Amino acid sequence: MDLAEIWNAVLGELELTLTKANFTTWFKNTFIASFDDGKAIVCVPNTFTKAWLEKKYHDSIVRALRNITSQNVRELHYRVEVKNTTPVPQLIQDVVEYGAYPIVQHDDQQSQESRSEAGLNPRYGFDNFIVGKANELAHAAAMAVAAKPGTTYNPLFIYGGSGLGKTHLLHAVGRHVQRAFPDKKVLYVTSERFTNEFIQAVRGGRINSFKETYRNADVLMVDDIQFFSGKEETQNEFFHTFNELHQADKQIVLTSDRPPKDIQALENRLLSRFEWGMITDISSPDFETRVAILEAKARDKQATLGNEILRYIAGTIQSNIR
């Protein structure tokens, strides 16, 4: 087998274990540059992909190489080298390295009514979201979605524990879209509110109005989607809403406290659609990020706290940012 055949076989094995979105995002435009005496070099399109493969998929790649070649893989290194076409994750790479998402200064000519109608909180934006290793991918994906809603990572599914910043990112996406694309209808809703409004619409004979509200959104963001678990009629309604929006290239962003496959009593047809786009997690922040969050909060509240106090708090509370 030549190098191209080896890598194609490796990709085929990896594809069986990954969602279509994750496989496309992280392995598009990768290739193997050399494999000799148990030492391999895999080329990737950008530094962000390099870091992600090293962190998340290194062991899987080594295992696949061993299975395909029947050789011991003693060393595997990654090198940034673009072979031909523009990589799928390039938008995220641009955002990460250059902050290159379109910031449009309308400075809220949008009225409070518009924001209230969208359900957005003006306190949550990209400018006050503290980025660390635990949330950098979710943050980059959210900014990419905000830059080109409906064209990349659709749906975007962000999962993680309570109080880690998922809701903050949802509001940041919505607020940015409102400023950059004033004509787009943005709608943020919790899964509980979606369910309650659906029930009230059915009882009150207003189901057409309900459908019009949600299916006319250009960007629909649903928080805590795990609470759809076991609610069959709500899931059915959201399934059709999802289909109509997705087919019209409207952006969908979802959050949950767990990945889609771990949400119990969720219909398979919904599960498969949640996995169409990009799935990314937010985990507990490291010590340095917790200190940075505290410093930002102190500045925001105009509070003076010494380094010892900040470090003590960051060392004591290690999970829920809130």
WOFEN-V708529 format. One record per residue. N is the residue number from 1. RES is the residue in one small letter. SS is DSSP state (H for helix, E for strand, C for the rest). Layout:
n->[N	N]
res->[RES	RES]
ss->[SS	SS]
This chain:
n->[1	2	3	4	5	6	7	8	9	10	11	12	13	14	15	16	17	18	19	20	21	22	23	24	25	26	27	28	29	30	31	32	33	34	35	36	37	38	39	40	41	42	43	44	45	46	47	48	49	50	51	52	53	54	55	56	57	58	59	60	61	62	63	64	65	66	67	68	69	70	71	72	73	74	75	76	77	78	79	80	81	82	83	84	85	86	87	88	89	90	91	92	93	94	95	96	97	98	99	100	101	102	103	104	105	106	107	108	109	110	111	112	113	114	115	116	117	118	119	120	121	122	123	124	125	126	127	128	129	130	131	132	133	134	135	136	137	138	139	140	141	142	143	144	145	146	147	148	149	150	151	152	153	154	155	156	157	158	159	160	161	162	163	164	165	166	167	168	169	170	171	172	173	174	175	176	177	178	179	180	181	182	183	184	185	186	187	188	189	190	191	192	193	194	195	196	197	198	199	200	201	202	203	204	205	206	207	208	209	210	211	212	213	214	215	216	217	218	219	220	221	222	223	224	225	226	227	228	229	230	231	232	233	234	235	236	237	238	239	240	241	242	243	244	245	246	247	248	249	250	251	252	253	254	255	256	257	258	259	260	261	262	263	264	265	266	267	268	269	270	271	272	273	274	275	276	277	278	279	280	281	282	283	284	285	286	287	288	289	290	291	292	293	294	295	296	297	298	299	300	301	302	303	304	305	306	307	308	309	310	311	312	313	314	315	316	317	318	319	320	321	322]
res->[m	d	l	a	e	i	w	n	a	v	l	g	e	l	e	l	t	l	t	k	a	n	f	t	t	w	f	k	n	t	f	i	a	s	f	d	d	g	k	a	i	v	c	v	p	n	t	f	t	k	a	w	l	e	k	k	y	h	d	s	i	v	r	a	l	r	n	i	t	s	q	n	v	r	e	l	h	y	r	v	e	v	k	n	t	t	p	v	p	q	l	i	q	d	v	v	e	y	g	a	y	p	i	v	q	h	d	d	q	q	s	q	e	s	r	s	e	a	g	l	n	p	r	y	g	f	d	n	f	i	v	g	k	a	n	e	l	a	h	a	a	a	m	a	v	a	a	k	p	g	t	t	y	n	p	l	f	i	y	g	g	s	g	l	g	k	t	h	l	l	h	a	v	g	r	h	v	q	r	a	f	p	d	k	k	v	l	y	v	t	s	e	r	f	t	n	e	f	i	q	a	v	r	g	g	r	i	n	s	f	k	e	t	y	r	n	a	d	v	l	m	v	d	d	i	q	f	f	s	g	k	e	e	t	q	n	e	f	f	h	t	f	n	e	l	h	q	a	d	k	q	i	v	l	t	s	d	r	p	p	k	d	i	q	a	l	e	n	r	l	l	s	r	f	e	w	g	m	i	t	d	i	s	s	p	d	f	e	t	r	v	a	i	l	e	a	k	a	r	d	k	q	a	t	l	g	n	e	i	l	r	y	i	a	g	t	i	q	s	n	i	r]
ss->[C	C	H	H	H	H	H	H	H	H	H	H	H	H	H	C	C	C	C	H	H	H	H	H	H	H	H	C	C	C	E	E	E	E	E	E	C	C	E	E	E	E	E	E	C	C	H	H	H	H	H	H	H	H	H	H	H	H	H	H	H	H	H	H	H	H	H	H	H	C	C	C	C	C	E	E	E	E	E	E	C	C	C	C	C	C	C	C	C	H	H	H	H	H	H	H	H	H	C	C	C	C	C	C	C	C	C	C	C	C	C	H	H	H	H	H	H	H	C	C	C	C	C	C	C	H	H	H	C	C	C	C	C	C	C	H	H	H	H	H	H	H	H	H	H	H	H	C	C	C	C	C	C	C	C	E	E	E	E	E	C	C	C	C	C	H	H	H	H	H	H	H	H	H	H	H	H	H	H	H	C	C	C	C	C	E	E	E	E	E	H	H	H	H	H	H	H	H	H	H	H	H	H	H	C	C	H	H	H	H	H	H	H	H	H	C	C	C	E	E	E	E	E	C	H	H	H	H	C	C	C	H	H	H	H	H	H	H	H	H	H	H	H	H	H	H	H	C	C	C	E	E	E	E	E	E	C	C	C	H	H	H	C	C	C	C	C	H	H	H	H	H	H	H	C	C	C	E	E	E	E	E	C	C	C	C	H	H	H	H	H	H	H	H	H	H	H	H	H	H	C	C	C	C	C	C	H	H	H	H	H	H	H	H	H	H	C	C	C	C	C	C]
